[in-house]
């Protein structure tokens, strides 16, 4: 498998951004935009992938004519977004103006992506409207420009980071949540995730090309875009309003409070207090898993930024008593504590989703089965299972682990009641593992508990979406069919929650 050297890929990623500006911004604007970009500034790990290219599908010994990111950005109709942002940054006279600009443009990117996903804007790009990936790659192209930008005024490293963060959060819908007040409406918030595991995969022999994992999307992100701002009439006649946002696949943003800052304000008392909060992510197979127990342990797998806080040592898991980075912590503004404690926040949280109703709603019956669907019941698209397994350290000072309720039965109710985590145990993995999907579930349900709410809250793991007909084409009909099917059934499951909220 051949990859660009990191330093070469970084230069290429920056060249992609600069070339984009020069091609699309017009002669005068192009010169201005180019003059305020410093191509020597290295990109982030994620931005570095902007320069990556797949092999040609017909002849894998030669590269495709455009980078993968370029194809996705143009395929979503977003090719003018980063150049326009760069042009306006170059004209920005102050930090105050820059702060307003990046937030406004981030919100616009999110709204444009939502409109596209909901088929409200049919003229943009040639990728299927349901594709979540153009938003991800356009966001990265924009943050790369912010990182490269040399403003007219002094800008500290901290201030630049704050600008990038403001744009990032705005472009994830985190500032866009608009829940109505009143007793006649049900207020529902859902989350999705960015694409992930973008490195590796099948590779060709084309010089400098990368493996085909870069094509990955995320059905939870597609679900968030499809449902943001939508309404649903519940079985009791009330209107449910659904608001959505997406999360990054990297640990530092979680540790900084991305999720809490987004959802927490709507869990506090008030006329817009949320009635249900659901986190969603992708797992595997052809089944929706409704996760029951969420663990505090995290950091075994690399994030999109190639960072993990808790890698195994010689194949042996680390313990949080020795490496506090193995446990999620909460920022002070959401209850901390400021000093690490093994028991505060707790090692385990649990879901309060209406499991029986979600399974009984037969949410897959109306969804066409995608090609290659392996769920054994052909009358539905995908199964829905109460996922009750988890792995614990019975003794928090010993690396010995025990997995319980494994495998969870597929029938509901189960023949025997699941065993909850042992009192005094430490988490190793929840039912959703110990990656960032489990962390989103943990933080969301911890917020529910700390704020004393009695609402449906929990995590939905979707089937795996990464099914392609070809080795290297950016998209195809099978890939789109899986995304549409997963999003369709996820919508039905979220509606089932709204029916009981």
C-alpha positions in Angstrom: 0.0 0.0 0.0 1.5 3.3 -1.1 0.9 6.6 0.8 2.2 10.1 0.4 4.8 10.9 3.0 3.1 13.1 5.7 5.2 16.2 4.7 4.4 15.8 1.0 0.7 15.2 1.7 0.6 18.3 3.9 2.0 20.5 1.1 -0.4 19.0 -1.4 -3.4 19.5 1.0 -2.5 23.2 1.3 -2.0 23.4 -2.5 -5.4 22.0 -3.0 -6.9 24.8 -0.9 -4.9 27.5 -2.6 -5.5 26.2 -6.1 -9.2 26.1 -5.3 -9.2 29.7 -4.4 -7.3 30.7 -7.6 -9.6 28.8 -9.9 -13.0 29.9 -8.5 -12.6 33.3 -6.9 -12.0 35.4 -10.0 -8.8 37.3 -11.0 -8.8 40.2 -8.4 -10.2 38.2 -5.6 -7.9 35.3 -6.4 -4.8 37.5 -6.0 -6.1 38.9 -2.7 -7.0 35.5 -1.4 -3.7 34.0 -2.4 -1.8 36.8 -0.8 -3.3 36.2 2.7 -2.6 32.4 2.7 0.6 31.0 4.1 1.2 27.7 2.4 4.0 26.9 4.7 1.6 26.4 7.7 1.2 22.6 8.2 -2.4 21.3 8.1 -4.0 19.3 10.8 -4.0 15.5 10.5 -7.6 15.6 9.1 -6.9 18.5 6.7 -3.8 16.6 5.5 -6.2 14.1 3.8 -7.5 16.8 1.5 -4.6 16.0 -0.8 -5.2 12.3 -1.0 -6.1 10.6 -4.3 -7.6 7.2 -5.1 -6.4 4.9 -7.9 -8.5 5.0 -11.0 -11.2 2.3 -10.8 -10.6 1.0 -14.4 -6.8 1.1 -14.1 -5.5 1.1 -10.5 -2.0 1.7 -11.7 -2.8 5.4 -12.4 -4.3 7.9 -10.0 -7.7 9.6 -10.5 -7.5 13.0 -12.0 -8.8 14.8 -8.9 -8.3 14.4 -5.2 -11.0 12.5 -3.4 -11.9 15.5 -1.3 -12.2 17.7 -4.5 -14.6 15.2 -6.0 -16.8 15.1 -2.9 -16.8 18.9 -2.5 -17.8 19.4 -6.1 -20.2 16.5 -5.9 -22.1 18.3 -3.1 -22.1 21.6 -5.0 -19.8 23.2 -2.3 -16.9 24.1 -4.5 -17.3 27.8 -4.0 -17.7 27.8 -0.3 -14.0 27.7 0.9 -12.8 30.1 -1.8 -15.5 32.6 -0.8 -14.7 32.2 2.9 -11.0 32.8 2.1 -11.7 35.9 0.0 -13.7 37.4 2.8 -11.1 36.5 5.5 -8.5 38.4 3.5 -10.7 41.5 3.6 -11.5 41.1 7.3 -10.2 44.1 9.3 -10.5 42.9 12.9 -10.8 39.9 15.2 -14.4 40.9 16.0 -15.3 40.9 12.4 -13.5 37.6 11.8 -15.4 36.0 14.7 -18.7 37.0 13.3 -17.7 35.9 9.8 -16.6 32.4 10.7 -19.7 31.7 12.8 -22.0 33.0 10.1 -20.3 31.0 7.4 -20.2 27.9 9.5 -24.0 28.1 10.1 -24.5 28.7 6.4 -22.5 25.5 5.5 -24.6 23.5 8.0 -27.9 24.9 6.6 -26.8 24.3 3.0 -25.9 20.7 3.8 -29.3 20.2 5.6 -31.2 21.6 2.6 -29.3 19.3 0.3 -29.9 16.2 2.4 -33.6 17.0 2.6 -33.8 17.4 -1.1 -34.8 21.1 -0.8 -31.9 22.2 -3.1 -31.7 19.8 -6.1 -29.3 21.7 -8.3 -26.1 21.3 -6.3 -23.6 18.6 -7.4 -23.9 15.2 -8.9 -23.6 13.1 -5.7 -26.9 11.6 -4.2 -28.7 14.2 -2.1 -28.4 11.9 1.0 -24.6 11.9 1.0 -23.2 13.2 4.2 -19.5 13.4 3.1 -19.5 16.7 1.2 -20.1 18.6 4.4 -17.2 16.9 6.1 -14.7 17.6 3.3 -15.9 21.2 2.8 -15.5 21.8 6.5 -11.9 20.6 6.4 -11.1 22.7 3.4 -12.4 25.7 5.3 -10.5 25.1 8.5 -7.4 24.6 6.5 -7.9 28.1 5.0 -8.4 29.5 8.6 -5.2 27.8 9.7 -3.3 29.2 6.8 -4.7 32.7 6.9 -2.4 35.7 7.6 -4.7 38.5 8.7 -4.1 42.2 8.6 -4.2 42.4 12.4 -2.3 40.6 15.2 -3.8 37.1 15.8 -2.5 34.9 18.6 -2.5 31.1 18.4 -5.2 30.9 21.0 -7.4 33.3 19.0 -6.9 31.4 15.8 -7.9 28.2 17.6 -11.0 29.9 18.9 -11.9 31.0 15.4 -11.4 27.4 14.0 -13.5 26.0 16.9 -16.3 28.5 16.3 -16.5 27.6 12.6 -16.3 23.9 13.4 -19.1 24.0 15.9 -21.3 26.2 13.7 -20.8 23.9 10.7 -22.0 21.0 12.9 -25.3 22.5 13.7 -24.4 23.1 17.3 -25.5 26.7 17.2 -28.6 25.9 15.0 -30.7 24.1 17.5 -34.1 25.9 17.6 -36.6 24.1 19.8 -40.1 25.6 20.1 -41.6 26.2 23.5 -45.0 25.2 24.7 -46.8 22.1 26.0 -48.2 21.0 22.7 -44.9 20.0 21.2 -42.3 17.3 21.9 -38.7 18.5 21.7 -36.1 15.9 20.4 -32.4 16.3 19.9 -30.3 13.8 18.0 -26.6 13.6 17.2 -24.6 12.0 14.4 -20.9 11.6 13.6 -18.4 12.5 10.9 -16.9 9.8 8.7 -14.1 7.8 10.3 -11.5 5.1 9.7 -10.4 7.0 6.6 -6.9 5.5 6.3 -6.1 2.2 4.8 -8.3 -0.2 2.9 -7.8 -1.7 -0.5 -5.1 0.1 -2.6 -4.0 0.1 -6.2 -0.5 0.6 -7.5 -0.9 4.2 -8.6 2.0 6.3 -7.3 1.0 8.3 -4.3 -2.5 6.9 -4.1 -4.2 5.9 -0.9 -6.4 3.0 0.2 -10.2 3.1 -0.4 -11.2 3.6 3.2 -11.1 7.3 2.5 -14.5 6.8 0.8 -16.2 6.1 4.1 -19.3 8.1 5.1 -21.3 7.9 8.3 -25.1 7.0 8.3 -25.5 8.7 11.6 -24.3 12.0 10.1 -26.6 11.4 7.1 -29.5 10.8 9.6 -28.7 14.1 11.4 -28.8 16.0 8.2 -32.0 14.3 7.0 -33.9 15.0 10.3 -32.6 18.4 11.4 -35.5 20.9 11.8 -38.1 18.3 10.8 -41.5 17.7 12.5 -43.4 14.6 13.1 -47.0 14.1 14.4 -46.9 11.6 17.2 -49.5 8.9 17.9 -51.1 11.1 20.5 -51.5 14.0 18.0 -48.7 16.2 19.3 -46.0 17.7 17.1 -42.5 16.5 17.7 -39.7 18.9 16.6 -36.4 17.2 15.8 -33.1 19.1 16.0 -29.8 17.6 15.1 -26.0 18.2 15.2 -22.9 16.2 14.3 -19.9 15.3 16.4 -16.2 14.9 15.5 -14.5 11.6 15.7 -11.7 12.8 17.9 -11.3 12.8 21.7 -10.0 16.4 22.5 -13.3 18.0 21.4 -15.3 15.7 23.6 -13.0 16.5 26.5 -13.5 20.2 25.8 -17.3 19.9 26.2 -18.6 19.9 22.6 -21.5 17.6 23.5 -22.4 19.2 26.8 -22.2 22.7 25.5 -24.6 21.7 22.7 -27.2 19.6 24.6 -26.8 20.8 28.2 -28.5 24.2 27.8 -31.7 22.3 26.6 -31.6 19.9 29.5 -31.8 22.8 32.0 -35.3 23.9 33.2 -37.1 26.2 30.9 -39.8 26.4 28.2 -37.6 24.7 25.6 -36.4 21.9 27.8 -35.8 18.8 25.7 -38.1 15.8 25.9 -35.7 13.2 24.4 -32.0 13.2 23.6 -30.6 10.5 21.4 -27.1 9.9 20.2 -26.5 7.9 17.0 -23.5 6.3 15.4 -22.4 3.6 13.1 -21.5 0.0 14.2 -21.5 -3.1 12.0 -23.6 -5.8 10.4 -27.2 -5.3 9.5 -28.8 -4.5 12.8 -29.7 -1.4 14.9 -28.4 -1.9 18.4 -30.1 -0.1 21.2 -27.3 0.3 23.7 -28.2 -0.2 27.4 -25.0 0.5 29.3 -22.4 3.1 28.6 -18.9 3.0 30.0 -16.6 5.9 31.1 -13.5 4.1 29.7 -12.3 5.5 26.4 -9.4 6.0 24.0 -8.3 2.5 22.8 -8.9 3.4 19.1 -7.4 6.3 17.1 -9.6 9.3 16.3 -9.6 11.0 12.9 -6.7 13.1 14.3 -4.7 9.9 14.9 -4.8 10.5 18.6 -5.9 8.1 21.4 -5.5 8.7 25.1 -5.5 5.1 26.3 -3.7 2.7 24.0 -3.0 -0.8 25.3 0.5 -1.5 26.4 1.9 -4.8 25.1 -1.6 -5.9 24.4 -2.7 -5.2 28.0 -5.3 -2.5 28.7 -4.3 0.3 30.9 -6.2 1.1 34.1 -7.7 4.5 34.8 -6.3 4.4 38.3 -2.8 4.6 36.7 -3.7 6.5 33.6 -6.5 9.0 34.1 -6.7 9.7 30.4 -8.4 6.3 30.1 -11.6 7.8 31.6 -13.8 10.5 30.2 -13.8 13.7 32.3 -16.2 16.6 32.4 -15.3 20.3 32.1 -15.9 22.4 35.2 -18.8 24.3 33.7 -20.7 21.1 33.4 -19.9 19.8 36.9 -16.4 18.6 36.7 -14.9 17.7 39.1 -11.7 19.7 38.6 -9.5 16.9 40.1 -9.7 13.4 38.7 -11.9 11.0 40.6 -12.5 7.3 39.6 -16.1 7.5 40.9 -17.2 11.1 39.9 -18.5 11.0 37.3 -19.6 7.4 37.7 -18.1 4.5 35.7 -21.5 3.5 34.1 -24.6 5.2 32.9 -27.6 3.5 31.4 -30.2 4.2 28.7 -33.8 5.3 29.3 -35.0 4.7 25.7 -38.4 3.1 25.3 -36.9 -0.2 24.1 -40.1 -2.2 23.9 -41.8 0.4 21.9 -38.9 0.9 19.5 -38.6 -2.8 18.8 -42.4 -3.2 18.6 -42.8 -0.4 16.1 -41.4 -2.8 13.4 -39.4 0.2 12.0 -37.8 -1.8 9.2 -41.0 -3.1 7.5 -41.4 0.0 5.3 -37.8 0.2 4.3 -36.4 -1.4 1.1 -33.7 -3.9 1.8 -30.4 -2.8 0.3 -28.3 -5.2 -1.9 -26.4 -7.7 0.2 -28.5 -7.1 3.4 -27.8 -10.1 5.7 -30.5 -9.6 8.4 -32.2 -13.1 8.5 -35.8 -11.8 8.5 -36.5 -10.7 4.9 -39.7 -8.8 5.9 -37.6 -5.9 7.3 -34.6 -3.9 6.2 -32.6 -4.4 9.5 -33.1 -5.9 12.9 -33.5 -3.9 16.1 -31.9 -5.5 19.2 -31.7 -4.5 22.8 -27.9 -4.5 23.2 -27.1 -5.3 26.8 -23.5 -6.6 26.7 -20.6 -4.7 28.3 -17.1 -5.5 29.6 -16.0 -4.5 33.1 -12.9 -4.5 35.4 -14.5 -6.2 38.5 -11.5 -4.9 40.4 -10.5 -1.4 39.3 -6.8 -2.1 40.2 -6.6 -5.3 38.1 -6.5 -5.7 34.3 -8.7 -8.8 34.5 -11.9 -8.2 32.5 -15.3 -9.9 32.4 -17.9 -9.6 29.6 -21.5 -10.0 30.5 -24.7 -10.5 28.6 -22.8 -11.6 25.6 -24.2 -12.2 23.0 -27.4 -10.3 23.8 -30.4 -12.3 22.6 -32.1 -11.0 19.5 -35.6 -11.6 20.8 -37.5 -9.2 23.0 -38.2 -9.5 25.9 -35.1 -11.6 26.5 -35.5 -15.0 28.1 -33.6 -13.9 31.1 -33.0 -10.4 32.5 -29.6 -8.9 31.7 -27.0 -8.6 34.4 -26.2 -4.9 35.2 -22.6 -3.8 35.9 -21.2 -4.9 39.3 -21.2 -2.3 42.1 -17.7 -0.9 42.5 -16.6 -2.2 39.1 -14.8 0.0 36.5 -15.9 0.2 32.9 -13.8 -1.2 30.1 -16.4 -1.0 27.3 -20.1 -0.3 27.1 -22.4 -2.1 24.8 -21.2 0.3 22.1 -17.5 -0.3 22.8 -15.1 2.2 24.2 -14.8 4.5 21.2 -16.4 7.9 20.7 -19.8 6.5 20.0 -19.9 5.0 23.5 -18.5 8.3 24.8 -21.3 10.3 23.2 -23.8 8.0 24.8 -22.1 8.2 28.1 -21.9 12.0 28.2 -25.5 12.4 27.0 -26.9 10.1 29.6 -24.6 11.6 32.3 -26.0 15.0 31.5 -29.6 13.6 31.9 -28.7 12.2 35.3 -26.8 15.2 36.6 -29.6 17.6 35.6 -32.2 15.3 37.2 -34.3 14.6 34.0 -36.6 11.7 33.5 -36.6 11.6 29.7 -35.8 9.1 27.0 -32.0 9.3 26.5 -29.7 6.7 25.0 -27.7 5.5 22.0 -28.7 4.0 18.7 -26.0 2.1 16.8 -26.8 1.8 13.1 -25.7 -0.9 10.6 -22.5 -0.5 8.7 -23.0 1.6 5.6 -19.7 1.0 3.8 -20.9 -1.3 0.9 -19.6 -0.4 -2.6 -20.0 -2.0 -6.0 -16.6 -0.9 -7.1 -13.1 -0.7 -5.5 -12.3 3.0 -6.0 -15.3 5.0 -7.4 -16.3 7.7 -4.9 -19.9 6.6 -4.9 -22.3 4.1 -6.5 -25.9 2.9 -6.3 -25.3 0.2 -3.7 -23.5 2.6 -1.3 -26.4 5.0 -1.7 -29.0 2.3 -1.2 -27.5 1.3 2.2 -27.4 5.0 3.3 -31.0 5.6 2.3 -32.1 2.4 4.0 -30.3 3.1 7.3 -31.4 6.7 7.4 -35.0 5.7 6.7 -35.1 3.1 9.5 -33.2 5.4 11.9 -35.9 8.1 11.2 -38.6 5.5 12.1 -36.8 4.6 15.4 -36.5 8.3 16.4 -40.1 8.8 15.6 -40.9 5.8 17.9 -39.0 7.6 20.7 -41.0 10.8 20.0 -44.3 8.8 20.3 -43.4 7.9 23.9 -41.6 11.0 25.1 
